[in-house]
Amino acid sequence: MRQLRIAFAMFLSASLAAHAQAKLQSLNFIQPTGKGRIVIPLSDQRRWQRVTFVPANDFSPGGPSIFLHDTPTKLEIVYSLSGNHTHSAKDCLDSAMEVLEKGLATGSAHADIKPGQKSEATSASGQPMLTGSFLVTAKAGAKTSEQHVYAVVASRDTCAEIQVEKTDYSPADDAVIQAALQTVNLDADYAPVSTDYFLMATLITQLSQGRGFIGSAAYDQRALDTLPADAPAAIRRILIDRLSTAYARSGQAEKSRAANEAAIKTDADYPMYYYNLARVDAENFKAAEAKAHLQQAWDRKANLPAAQQMPDPTQDPSLQKLKTKADFWTYVQGLK
């Protein structure tokens, strides 16, 4: 519970991407379902760049990736987790390398690639590890020396991957590259807790460049599902608020409705649940229902915490879909 309070406080006090790096010594990097984690070491010199999440589909096992820049070594580092559908570490490595190699060779870079060797190694925690590399010697006709090195540690169900990229590569860089590879250690039996899911959702929200709503919804839903029964109401409320936005922005409006209707059954005085329902109504072009839920929200606005204010409904993209409904929009403009 103490960890959850700390994570929540970090979220409220500042952007996690800027604030947490000074507070967290490591991150439990997890998938939204199943067991397993990579414990990623953090420091002020490892800057978080972005986080992506790909849902599983017929062509990909999906999973999260986090992109970091290590300032002292000038390495670009990517950690990824995905399902291991074939139960093969070799397939994990081959698939990861093939995607980037093809992208570089056939994309706008028209890269010339010199394949490296694939070999077996052992991680710092003693786990079997497969490695592979390739060197980009030219891009768009211009000479370069860009080394890409991969390492995979896998369980029967999970692939834990690290990709290390070094521009202006020379053999003198091999030591720091190998040291970076040793940081991919899969704890296959780890069962994530609510705090882990909460932090992952926050990272995706803040570092996905506006394209992470499917991922943040998946993680926030798991954070809510695993939230301890005695968690403070404020934490549950912020989770449902974030979840509502993520569902609405990812085309899952009815899941947003269900989350808020369930919350009202145990916390009926919190106005934002009704506001969130009004947004769902507006997405479905139901003006009368949206108006009724907005009124319920404003009837309860005195119940907001002192530091929180009601949103400006005239600036809400969902509610603006009903702007052509004159009576409704006049009502919205009158809300104070």
C-alpha positions in Angstrom: 0.0 0.0 0.0 2.9 2.4 0.8 4.3 1.9 -2.7 0.9 2.7 -4.2 0.6 5.9 -2.2 4.1 6.9 -3.4 3.3 6.2 -7.0 0.1 8.2 -6.8 1.9 11.1 -5.1 4.5 11.1 -7.9 1.7 11.2 -10.5 0.0 14.2 -8.9 3.2 16.1 -8.1 4.8 16.1 -11.5 5.2 14.4 -14.8 6.3 10.9 -14.1 8.8 11.0 -17.0 10.6 13.9 -15.3 10.0 13.2 -11.6 10.2 9.5 -11.2 13.7 9.2 -12.6 15.0 11.0 -9.6 12.9 8.8 -7.2 13.0 5.3 -8.7 16.1 3.2 -8.8 14.5 0.6 -11.0 11.2 0.0 -12.9 9.3 -3.3 -13.0 8.7 -3.5 -16.8 5.7 -5.8 -17.3 2.9 -6.8 -19.7 -0.7 -6.1 -18.9 -1.5 -9.8 -18.6 0.4 -12.8 -17.2 3.5 -13.0 -15.0 7.0 -11.8 -15.6 9.1 -8.6 -15.5 12.3 -7.0 -16.6 13.8 -5.0 -13.7 15.2 -2.0 -15.6 17.9 0.0 -13.8 17.3 3.7 -13.8 19.3 6.8 -13.0 19.4 10.5 -13.8 21.7 9.6 -16.8 19.2 7.3 -18.4 16.6 9.4 -20.0 13.2 8.0 -20.9 12.3 8.8 -24.5 9.1 7.0 -25.2 7.0 4.0 -24.5 5.0 2.0 -27.0 2.5 -0.8 -26.6 1.3 -3.1 -29.4 -1.8 -5.3 -28.7 -1.5 -8.9 -29.6 -2.9 -9.8 -33.1 -2.7 -12.5 -35.7 0.7 -11.2 -36.9 2.4 -10.2 -33.6 2.5 -11.3 -30.0 2.4 -7.7 -29.1 3.7 -6.1 -25.9 5.4 -3.0 -24.5 8.7 -1.4 -25.4 10.5 1.4 -23.6 13.2 3.6 -25.3 16.0 5.1 -23.3 19.1 7.2 -24.0 22.1 6.5 -21.8 24.0 9.8 -21.6 27.5 8.6 -20.5 27.8 5.8 -23.1 25.7 7.5 -25.8 23.8 4.3 -26.2 20.2 4.1 -27.4 18.5 1.2 -25.5 15.2 -0.5 -26.1 13.7 -3.0 -23.7 10.7 -5.1 -24.9 8.4 -7.8 -23.6 6.3 -10.0 -25.7 4.6 -13.4 -25.7 6.7 -16.4 -26.7 4.2 -18.2 -28.9 6.6 -20.8 -30.2 8.3 -21.3 -26.8 11.7 -20.6 -28.5 14.3 -18.1 -27.5 15.8 -18.3 -31.0 12.5 -17.3 -32.6 12.3 -14.3 -30.3 15.7 -13.1 -31.4 15.2 -13.8 -35.1 11.8 -12.0 -35.1 13.1 -8.9 -33.3 16.2 -8.5 -35.5 14.3 -9.3 -38.8 11.8 -6.5 -38.2 14.4 -3.8 -37.8 16.8 -5.1 -40.5 14.0 -5.2 -43.1 12.8 -1.7 -42.0 16.3 -0.2 -42.4 17.0 -2.0 -45.7 13.7 -1.3 -47.5 12.6 1.9 -45.8 13.7 5.5 -46.7 17.1 4.9 -45.3 18.0 2.2 -47.9 20.6 1.0 -45.5 23.5 -1.3 -46.3 23.7 -3.9 -43.6 26.6 -6.2 -42.6 25.3 -9.2 -40.6 27.1 -10.0 -37.4 27.2 -13.3 -35.5 24.5 -14.9 -33.3 25.8 -16.6 -30.2 24.9 -18.0 -26.8 25.8 -16.2 -23.6 24.8 -16.0 -20.0 23.1 -13.1 -18.3 24.3 -11.4 -15.1 21.7 -13.5 -13.2 22.9 -16.7 -14.8 20.1 -17.1 -17.3 20.8 -18.5 -20.8 20.9 -15.6 -23.3 21.0 -15.4 -27.1 22.7 -12.5 -28.7 22.9 -11.2 -32.3 24.1 -8.1 -34.1 24.4 -6.3 -37.4 26.3 -3.2 -38.6 24.7 -0.5 -40.7 27.5 0.7 -43.0 25.6 3.2 -45.1 22.3 5.0 -45.2 20.8 6.7 -48.3 24.2 6.3 -49.9 26.2 8.0 -47.1 28.7 6.0 -45.1 28.0 5.4 -41.5 28.9 3.0 -38.7 25.8 2.2 -36.7 26.0 -1.0 -34.6 22.8 -2.8 -33.5 23.1 -5.5 -30.8 20.3 -7.7 -29.5 20.0 -10.0 -26.5 17.0 -12.2 -25.6 16.2 -14.1 -22.4 13.1 -16.2 -22.7 10.8 -18.4 -20.6 8.3 -20.8 -22.1 5.7 -18.0 -22.4 7.7 -14.7 -22.5 10.4 -13.1 -24.5 12.5 -10.4 -22.8 14.5 -8.4 -25.3 17.0 -5.6 -25.3 18.2 -3.7 -28.4 21.3 -1.5 -28.1 22.2 1.0 -30.8 25.5 2.9 -31.0 26.1 5.4 -33.7 29.7 6.2 -34.7 30.6 2.7 -33.5 34.1 1.4 -33.0 35.3 -1.9 -31.4 36.2 0.2 -28.3 32.4 0.4 -27.6 32.0 -3.3 -27.2 32.6 -3.3 -23.5 29.8 -0.8 -22.7 27.5 -2.5 -25.1 28.0 -5.9 -23.5 27.5 -4.4 -20.1 24.1 -3.0 -21.3 23.1 -6.4 -22.6 23.5 -7.8 -19.1 20.7 -5.7 -17.8 18.0 -7.8 -19.5 17.1 -10.3 -16.8 13.7 -11.9 -17.0 12.0 -12.7 -13.7 9.5 -15.0 -15.2 7.6 -15.9 -12.0 7.0 -12.3 -10.9 3.3 -11.5 -10.3 2.7 -7.8 -10.9 0.8 -5.7 -8.4 -1.4 -2.6 -8.8 1.5 -0.2 -8.4 3.4 -1.8 -11.3 0.4 -1.5 -13.7 -0.3 2.1 -12.5 3.3 3.2 -13.3 3.2 1.5 -16.7 0.0 3.2 -17.6 1.4 6.5 -16.5 4.5 6.0 -18.6 2.5 5.1 -21.6 0.1 8.1 -21.1 3.0 10.6 -20.9 5.5 9.1 -23.3 3.5 7.6 -26.1 3.2 10.9 -28.0 -0.6 10.8 -27.9 -0.9 7.3 -29.4 -1.0 5.1 -26.3 -4.6 5.0 -25.2 -5.1 1.3 -25.9 -2.0 0.5 -23.9 -2.8 2.8 -21.0 -6.4 1.4 -20.8 -5.0 -2.1 -20.6 -2.7 -1.3 -17.8 -5.0 1.0 -15.9 -7.7 -1.7 -16.0 -5.3 -4.2 -14.4 -4.3 -1.6 -11.9 -7.9 -1.2 -10.9 -8.6 -4.9 -10.9 -5.6 -5.5 -8.5 -6.1 -2.4 -6.3 -6.3 -3.4 -2.6 -9.7 -3.2 -1.1 -8.5 -0.7 1.5 -6.9 1.7 -1.1 -7.7 5.3 -0.5 -10.7 6.5 -2.5 -8.6 9.2 -4.2 -6.4 6.5 -5.9 -9.4 4.6 -7.1 -11.0 7.8 -8.5 -7.9 8.8 -10.4 -7.6 5.3 -11.9 -11.2 5.4 -13.1 -10.9 8.9 -14.5 -7.8 7.9 -16.5 -9.4 4.6 -17.6 -12.5 6.5 -18.8 -10.4 8.8 -21.0 -8.3 6.0 -22.3 -11.3 3.9 -23.2 -13.1 6.8 -24.8 -10.0 7.8 -26.9 -9.4 4.2 -28.0 -12.9 3.6 -29.4 -14.0 1.6 -26.3 -16.7 4.0 -25.0 -18.9 1.3 -23.6 -16.1 0.0 -21.4 -15.8 3.6 -20.1 -19.5 3.6 -19.3 -19.3 0.3 -17.5 -16.3 1.4 -15.4 -18.1 4.6 -14.2 -21.4 2.9 -13.6 -19.7 0.3 -11.4 -17.9 3.0 -9.5 -21.1 5.0 -8.8 -22.5 1.9 -6.9 -19.9 2.4 -4.2 -18.9 6.1 -4.5 -22.0 7.9 -5.7 -21.0 11.4 -4.6 -18.0 11.8 -6.8 -19.0 14.1 -9.7 -16.4 13.0 -12.2 -18.1 9.6 -12.7 -21.2 11.4 -14.0 -19.1 13.7 -16.1 -17.4 10.8 -17.7 -20.8 9.2 -18.5 -21.8 12.5 -20.1 -18.8 12.2 -22.4 -19.7 8.7 -23.4 -23.3 9.9 -24.1 -21.9 12.7 -26.3 -19.7 10.2 -28.2 -22.9 8.4 -29.0 -24.8 11.6 -29.9 -27.2 11.3 -27.0 -27.9 14.9 -26.0 -30.6 14.3 -23.5 -28.6 11.6 -21.6 -25.5 13.8 -21.7 -27.3 16.7 -20.3 -28.8 14.6 -17.5 -25.4 13.2 -16.5 -23.8 16.7 -16.6 -26.5 18.0 -14.3 -25.8 15.1 -11.9 -22.1 16.0 -12.0 -22.6 19.6 -11.3 -25.0 18.8 -8.5 -22.1 17.1 -6.8 -19.2 19.4 -7.7 -18.9 20.5 -4.0 -17.6 17.0 -3.3 -14.4 17.5 -5.3 -11.2 17.6 -3.3 -10.0 21.2 -2.7 -7.2 20.9 -5.2 -9.4 19.6 -8.0 -11.8 21.6 -10.3 -14.5 20.5 -12.7 -13.4 20.5 -16.3 -14.5 23.2 -18.7 -17.2 21.3 -20.6 -17.1 23.8 -23.5 -13.5 22.7 -24.3 -14.2 18.9 -24.1 -13.7 17.2 -27.5 -16.4 14.6 -26.7 -19.0 17.2 -25.6 -18.2 19.4 -28.6 -19.6 16.7 -30.8 -23.1 17.9 -29.7 -22.3 21.6 -30.3 -24.8 21.7 -33.1 -27.6 20.8 -30.7 -28.5 24.4 -29.7 -30.4 23.7 -26.6 -27.7 21.3 -25.3 -24.9 23.7 -26.0 -26.6 26.6 -24.4 -27.0 24.5 -21.3 -23.3 23.5 -21.4 -22.2 27.1 -21.7 -24.2 28.0 -18.6 -22.4 25.5 -16.4 -20.2 27.2 -13.8 
